[in-house]
Amino acid sequence: MGLLSLGTPLPWDQAKDLAHEVRRHGIEQFLHIWRNTKDRQKDRLLWGDEYMLISLDHKNRRARLSQRGHELLSTLQLEESEQLKLAGQTGEKPDLEALWRPEFGRYMIEGTPGHPYNSTVFELTTVEANMKRRREIVAGLMKDDEMILSIGSYPQLGSGDFLEPPHKANGRFSRSLFLPDEVINPHPRFRTLASNIRERRESKVQINMPVFHDLNTPQPFIDPSIPYNRNLFPGDKEAKEGAALPDHIYMDAMGFGMGCCCLQITLQAPNVDQARRLYDQLATVGAVMMSLSASSPIFRGYLADVDCRWNVIAAAVDDRTPEERGERPLAKDRFVIPKSRYGTIDTFLGSDDGLFKPEYNDLDLVYDRDIYRHLVSNDIDELLAKHIAHLFIRDPLVIFEELLDQDDAVSADHFENIQSTNWQNVRFKPPPPNSPIGWRVEFRPLEVQLTDFENAAFSVFTVLLARALLAFPDINLYIPVTKMDINMERAHSRDAVLHERFFFRRSCPAENEDYLAELSANEIISGSAEFIGLVPIVQMYLDSISVADVVRRRIEKYILFVRGRANGSIMTAAAWIRSFVQSHPAYKFDSTVSSEINYDLAVALDNIANGRHPAPELLGAGNAA
């Protein structure tokens, strides 16, 4: 989830006075990194995947989130710590099967490969086995009445009897009407992050997802489970005063967003220029890839009229003050900021492929002009300087007292403090100081999938697309930045992969023809008269290199799966979950997902994830979990 430091996190009333200093030193740290690594060449193309696991306790026909995730994480990290200690003594490279990291939810675990995958296509065929092995490692530590699931959003998070052991929603950090602070990972960063976002914005976060109106759903839908009359904290009155919208599922804490799971892919580029190309080109495909991976149709016990979690997270970390949101004239704050710090990118970086045009950056970009001028005066080009200056309009959300004084020549903590809390659909990641790691791009829109096969398919396809974009520098996917925002909104809608159209670039526009078209997900993935298709681009790349037949056959299974999601022959997880709920004998067609339905859903998903129940409608014919 970004930078995790140990120390004493400062409350907002102290941290806010240090924001300027953190920004100032963060820029100096970036400049040191740039000078030391801007000419670095011949870094291998490496990548590692990130995804989180939800731990469930389902005894007595009740599926609840288990808080033992943090306990398991401590056990999982023991081997890693021991091997790293031994490596420090012997000088040998540690041989780790997996790396384990904390996430916001106490019930969550983040696992990544012990080592990044190397640059061969053969290595991509090991991804699924690596994911399976990580799942096995975690499962080996679970009790008999527990399971692990990788799904985008837990259906009953914040609803009724959802937590084991149970706790009341009365915590001082989130002050949520629904979520107890005990759902938050005990690492000091996470609770401070939840509290400081609330303190900075001068209210609780306001999350409203449109409810799915079924046959018996009240119209208007006014959520009867909201404790409108609670008077424990000053913010309790917000729901009654309009924060909770009619016909919407209301949520009021960071945990509803950062308690979701996702699939993130980090790609290391050969040099900074190719990282910039990947950043720009991959940003344009984020929405359609999210629609293919949609897996989040239920929030707080209600069916939603959306299939994805992205907007939930964007609202859950929206720390903008009333002045920054444009609700009051600027007085104390510096900028009116159009959107949350979690969203699509606001500016392209450009690269030496010569394809970027200024009109693609058609957003009225908000950026710190003093920082911009300082960067340009230190030989940072205009596009990159505006990108960094835009990130740095934000305040650092968590400042550790012990890390205030740093040597900017050897540390990047202040830079990463702000960089890592700008959660965008792609992230441009400079090398850490004094590290062999190169320039990287993180692809962030994908929703996590139920099975290792699906997660491997999306990961491998994304990596192959990235390699094709580097191998064929004349491929141009640029569209205006503002169209990406529209695409992302469309990608949220129910069954977007089947019914929405996305702004995309024509392959070869006719003379005087607009280069933009509105295409379906299937046309973008498989191709049409307007666009060659992402799958044909990947296959062109595979045809251009030497790939063993057995490797190509395995890769083609993944590509066929992606095609199936795009053309509708294979259901998204969101569509499958929605269908399960609506066909359950206990469902009353009122949009409510009861504890009984939730239990049966968890068991059914676990059976699919572990191969006990075939699901060709979800995985494709012949594909097993």
N, C-alpha and C positions, 0 to 999 in steps of 0.2 A: 504494500500500500504506500510505498514511498519511503522517505528517510525515516529510519528507526534509530534514535539515539537514546542513550541512558543518561539519567540525571534528574534534576529538579525542574519540572516544567513550570513556567511562570504563569500566574493567572492573568486574564486579559487586561486588568487595570494596570498591571506592571508591564506586560509585553507590548502594549500599544505604544508606549513611550520610547521603545527601543526599535520600532519597525524601521525607521529611517536608517539607523546604523546598520541593521541587518541587510537592508537593500544596498547600502553603499559598499559594504564589504563583499556582498554577494557578487556585485558587478566586478569588483577588483579580482575576485577569485575566478570568475569567468574569463577575464582578460588574461590571467596567468595560464589558464588551461588552453586558451586559444593560441597564445604565443608558443606554447610548448608542443602542441599537437596538431596545429592546422596543416602542417605539411606531412603528417604521418601517412605512409603508403604501405600497401601490400598487407594490410590486416586481412586475415581470412574472413570469409563470410560465415559468421557463426550465428547461432540462435538458440534460445531457450524458451520454453513455454511456461506460463504461469496459470494455475487454476486453483480454486479453493474447494475444499470438501466440507459438507455439512454433516455433522454427527447427530443421529436421531436415537431416541429411546422410545420403543413402541410397545412396551409391556401394557397389559390390560386394555388392549385395543385403543390405545391413545398414542399417537405419534407426537413426541415433544422434542424440542431442541435440547440436546444434552450439553451442559456446561463443561463436560470433561474434555472438550476440545483443547483447552489450555493445558490440562494435565497431560494429555497425550502428546502435545507439542513438546513439552519439557522432556518427556521420555525419548521422543524422536530425535531431539537435538543433542542427546547425550553422546551418541556415536560420532556425530559430526564434530563435537567439541573435542572428543578424545583423539580423533584422527588428525584434526588440525593441530592439536598440541604435540602429537607425535611427529607430524611433519615439520613443525618448528624446531624440533630437537634433531631430526635426521636430515633435514633439507630435502626430503623426497616429497613429491606431489601426492596429496591425499587422494585415495581412491574411494569416492563416495557414490553410493547408489542414488541418493537424492538429497536435496537440501530442503529444510522445513522452516517456514517463517510464520510469525503471528499475523493475524488479520484482525480487523476491527471487532468482529464478533467473537465472543468467548467460545462459541460453538464451531468456529471455523478453523481450518488449517490450510495453509498455502504450501503446495509442493512444486518443486521444479527439479529438473534433472541435476544429478551431481556434477555433471560437466556439460557445457554447451555442446550441441551437435556440431560435427565438422562440416566441411564444404562438399562432401560427396552426396550424390543422389541416393546411393545405397543406404547411407546413414538415415535418410528419411524413413526407410522401411522399418527402423528400430523404434520409432517414436511411440507407436501404439503399445509395444511390449514394455517400453519404459513407463508409460502411463499405467499399464496394468500392474506392473511391479510396485509402483508407488501406492496404488490402491490396496494391494495385498499387504504391504508393510503396515499401513494404517489399520486395515481390517484385523490384522493379527493382534492388535492391542485392544480391540473392542470387547466389551462384555457380550454375553449371549443375547441379551435383550437390546442390543444396539446395532445400528447400521450406519453406513456412510452413503451419502448421495451427493452428486454434483448436479445441482439444478440452479437456475438463475435466481429465483426468489422462493423462500420458504412460505408456503401458502398461508399459514396461520401466525406468522410473526406479528406479535402485538395483538393477538386475538384470543381471548379466553385462556384456557389451560394449555399454554404452548411451550412452557419451559420446565425443565427438570434439572435441579429441584426448583420448585415454584418460588417466585418473589413478587412482591407488590410493586406496582409502578409508582414509586414515590422518591426516586433518586434525585439528588441535587445537581448532578452533572447534566443529564438530559432534560429533567423536569417534564418528562413525557407523560401524557395521559395513558399510554399503552405499554411502553417499554420500560422495564426496570433497568437501573444502571448495571445490574449484574449480568446483562447480556453483553456488556462491553469487555473486551480483553483487558486484563489488569495492567498491561504495560502502561506506564504513566502518560505516554503520548496520546493514547486514544481517548481517555476520559477528558483530558485537557482540551483536545481537539473538539469534542462535542460541546463542551462548556464554552470555549472561546468563540466558536461559530455563533452560538446563541447570544453570548454577551456582545459580540461585535455588531451583529445585525439588529440588536435591541429588541429582539423577540425570538420566539421559537421559529424553527424553519416551518415552512408552509408547503406541504406536499398534497396535491389533489390529483388523483388519477380517475378518469371517467369510469363510472361503473357500467358493466354490461347489463343492459335492460333485457331481461328474459320475460317470459309470458306473465309471471306473477311478481315481478319486481315492482315495488311501489313507484308511482310517478306523481310528484318528484320523489326521488330516493333521498330520505333524510336518515342518516345512519343512527339507529337506535342504540348502538353500543358505545357512543361517545359520551363520556361523563361530563356533560356540559356544566354541571353545577359544582364540580370539584373546586375547592378554594384552598389548595395547599401551597401553590406558588403564584406569583403575580401573573404569569403567562397563561394560567389556566383559563382565564376569561376569553382568550383569543379565539377559541373554537366557536363560542357562542356569538362573538362579535364579528364573525364573517370569515375567519380563517378556514373553517370547514365549509366547503361549497356544496350546495344541493347537487344531487346526481353524481357525486364524486366519492371516492374512497379517500378519507382524510388521514394523513400521517403527520407527525409533529416532531420527529427526532432524526438526527443524523444516522442512527442505527438502521432505519428503514432502507436507506440507500447503501451505506457502506456495509450493511449486513447481507447484501446480495453477493452472488458469486459470478465470476466472469472468466473468460479465457483470453489471456493477453500474451502476445508473441513479440519477443524482442529480437531484432535482427541487427547484426553487426555488419556494417558496410566496409568496403575496402579503403575508403577515405572519406573525408568530410563532404566533398562535393557529391559523391554518390549517395551518401546519407541524406543530403538535401533533396536529391532527386527522389529517393524512396519516400521521404516525408511528404512531398508534394503529391506524388502520383497515388500513393496508397490512401491518402486522405480522401480522395474522390470516390473510392470504392467502399468506404466504411459503411454507408447507409445500406447499400444493397447486401453486403455481407452480414450486417446485423439482422436484416429481414430474413435471411436464410437460416440464421442461427437462433431465431426468436424462441424463448423458453420461459417467459415470465407473464402468465396470464392471470395470476391471482395475487392480490395484496390484502393483507390483514383480514383474511377469511372471506373475501368477496371476489367473484369473477370480475375482471376489469375489461374495458373495451379497448385495451391495448395488449400487445404481446411481448413487450420488451421493458427492461428495467431502467434504461438510460435516463429518462426524464425524472424518474424517482431519485436517482443519485444526484442529478443536477440540482434538484430542489433541496435535497438533504444536506448539501454542503454549500448552499448559497449564503455566504456570509456578508453580502452587500448591505450596507447601512441604508436607512430610508433616503438619505441624500444621494447615495450611489445608485439607488433604484429609481431615482427621479421623483420620489414622492414628496421631497422637501427641497427647497433651493440649497445649492452648495453653500456651506458656511464653514464647517470643520473639515470636511473631506475634500479631496483633490479632483475627483472625476465623477461624472455620471457614467456608469458602466452598464452596457446593454444586457449582459447575461451573466449567469453563474460562472464560477471558475471551473466548472465541469461542463464541457460542451465540445462542439466541433471547433476546429482551428479557425482563427480569424485572419490569418495572413499566410501566404505562401512564402517559401524561402528562396525559390529559384535555384538553378544550378547551371553548369556550363553546357548542358544539352541544348541551350538556345531556344527552348520551347516556351519559356515563361513570357507573358506579356503583362504590363502594368494593369490592364483592365480586368485581369483575373482577380486582383485584390480590390474588389469593388465595395468592400465594407469601409465605412468611415471609422478607421481604426483609432481606438483610444490608446495612447501610449505616453510614457513619461518623456517629455522632450529634453529635459536636462540629461537624463540617462542616455537618450539617443545621441545627443551631441557629444557626450563624453565617449561613447563607444565609437562613433565615426571618427573622432579625433585620434582614436587609438587604432585606426586602420581596419575597423570592422565595416563591411560593406553595408549599404543602406538597408537591404532587405533583412539581413540577419540582425542588424542593429534595431530595426523596428520590432522584430519578433521578440528580442530580449526585453526591449523597453516596454513592450505590451505586457509580457509576463509580469514585469516588475511594477505594474500599477497596483498589484495586490499587496496586502500586508502578509508577513509571516504569521501563521496561525498558532504555532507552538514554538516557543523559544526556551531552550534549556539554559539555566543559569550558568552551569559549568562550561558551556560552549560559547559563551559570549566573546571571549578573547581568543582569537585564532591568528595563525600566520597565514595570510591570504595566498602566499606563494605555494603552500603545501596542503591547504585544506579547501574543501568545497562545501562545507556544511551550510554556510549562509546562503550560497547560491542554490543548493539543493533544497533548502528550507522553502524557498519560493517556487523553484522549478518543479519540485515533486508534488506541490499542492495546486498546480495548474493541470487539472485532469482533462486532457483533450483527446479527441478521437485518434490522433497520432501524437507521439511525443518525440522530440528531437533531443537526444541524450549525448552530451559531450563525454569524453573519456574521464574517468576519475583521475585525480592527480597521482602521479607516480605509480601508474598501473599499465599493464600491457593491453588492457581493454581499449577497443577503438571507438569510433563514432557509431552510434546506434540509433535505431528508430524502433519505437514501441507501437505496435498496432493494437488498439484498445477496444474497438466496438463489439467484438464477438461475444455473444452470450455463451456461457459454459453449457456443455451438452451432457446428457445423461450417461452416455457410454464412452469408453475409451476409444472405440472405433470412430465415433462421430468427432470427438475432440481431435483425434489424430488426423482425420480427413480434413477438417478446417485448418489445422495447423500446417499440414503438409502443402495443401493447396495455396495458402497464403505465402509460404516460403518460396514455392515454385514461381508464383506470380512475381514476387519481389526479385527473384533471380532473372526472370524473363525481362523485367523492366530495366535491369542493369545490363543484360546481354543485348537488348535491342533499344538503344537510346533514342531512336526516332519514334517510339510509341509515345503518344501524347494523350493523356487523360485529363488535362486541365479543364476545369469548368470554373465559373465565378464562385468565389467563396460564399456569397449569399445563397447560391443554389444548393450548396452543401447543407446549409441549415434547413432549407425546405425539404431536401431529401431525407434528412434525419427525422424530421417530424413525420413524414409520410411512412418511414420505416417502422414507426411505433404502432401504427394502426393494426387492428385485428386482421390477420391473414394478409398482411401487406405484401408478402412474397407473391401472392396470387393476384391481388387486385390493384396494387398501387403502380404508378409509373414514376420513374426517377429521372431527373435531369442528368444527361450523360452526353459525352462528346461523340459526334459522328466520326467514323473512321476517315472517310473521304468526302467531305461536303461538296456538293456541286457548286459551280461558279455562282456567286452571289447568294448562296444558301447559308442560312444561319448554321454555325457549327454545332449548336445545341439541339438535342432531341429529347423527348420524354419517352423513355423505354421501360418495358417491364423488366423484372428481375431475370426472367428467362432470356430475354433478348440481350441483356448485358452479359450474362454468364455464358450462354451458348452461341450467341451471335445472331445477327439479322442483316437485312439489307442496309441498315443504318450503321451498324458497328460490328466489327469482326468477332467480338466475344472474348471474354477473359479465359475461358477454357481453350479455345483455339490458340490464343497467345501462349498459354502454358504448354500446349502440345507442340507448338512451333519450337519452343525452347528445348523440350525433351528430344525432339527430332534433330536438333542441332548439336547435341552432345552424345557421347557414347554411354548408352544405358543397357545393362544386361536385360534379357527378355524377362527373367523372373522378377527383376526389380520393376520393370515397366508395367508388368501385369498387376503388381501390387499397387503401384501408383495409380493405375487406371481405375482400380476399384474405388479409390478415394475420389477421383475426378468424376466417375459415374454417379457417386453419391451426391456430390455437389450439384451436378446437373439435375438429378432427381428432385432435390429440394427446390431448385429454381423452376422446374416445369410442373411441379405439383404432384408428381407421381410418388414422392416421399413426403410425409407430413413433417412439419416442424414440431418440436417438442411442445411448444405453446398450443398448437392445434390438437395434438394428442391429449394433452392434459385437459384442455377445455372439453373435448369430446368425452373423456373418461368421467368428468364431473357431471356433465349433462345427461349421461346415460346411467348414472348410478341410481339404484332404486330408492335411496334416501334423499335424493335431490328434489327439491320442491319448486324448481324453476323460478326461484326468487333471487338468484345470484349469490346465495349464501353457500359457502363451503363449510359444512359442519365438521366437528371433530371426527365423526364416524367416516365421513367421506375422505377427510384428510388422512386418516389412518390407512384406509384401503388404498388410497392413491400412493402413499409412501411405500406400502408393501408391493404394489404393482410395479412401481418404478424400480425398486430394489431388485425384484425378480428379473426385470429386463436388463438392468445394469450388470447383473451377475450371470446372465446367460441362462437363467432357469426358465425364462419365458421368451420365445421368439417373437419379434415384433417387426416383421418385414415392412409394415406400413410406416414405421418410424426410421428403420435402418436401411431399408432396401432389401430386395430378395437376395438371399445367400450371405448376407452380412450379419455376423454374430457379435454380441457385445464382447 
